[in-house]
Amino acid sequence: MAGGREDFEAFVAARYDALLRTAYLLAGDHHDAEDLLQQTLVRAVGAWGRIDGDPEPYVRTILVRQNVSRWRVRRWRELTTDQLPERPAGGPDPDDRVLLHRALGTLAPRQRAVIVLRYFEDLTEAQTAEALGIAVGTVKSQARDALRRLREVVPDLADVLVSP
């Protein structure tokens, strides 16, 4: 894709909401998702003239890799505590989306990226592998392990979480 500023702006205008949704699913927080997408777009604009073909897979790859990089930096800043925060009164939240969102937060970054790309972005195993820079077999094993973990964390959703 021979690209100029207008092409980049048109791409961002057309795909911003979808990219922000993916960033939110990866980051787990709306503010972090906006920051993640902003960092991704800054990196993408620098390479825009070199992107050949559809730019979305390229931008999505940047998004996933930026998220992993951010997670690695943050991981060392977290403080452990011996006291757990208070839990809300009552039973589990009836909204499956909220439960699933919380469960996604328990996955390792690569597993979360595989689940988001495979099942929320509806990419094939090959497309997911290409976006993450890993083998198709790794996508399969990461998806299997992540789905097993999600079933353990949210047993109420076990019938929804079908094996790949």
Secondary structure, DSSP 8 states (H G I E B T S, - for coil): ----HHHHHHHHHHHHHHHHHHHHHHHSSHHHHHHHHHHHHHHHHHHGGG--S-HHHHHHHHHHHHHHHHHHHHHTT----SS-----SSS--S-HHHHHHHHHTTS-HHHHHHHIIIIIS---HHHHHHHHTS-HHHHHHHHHHHHHHHHHH-GGGTTTS---
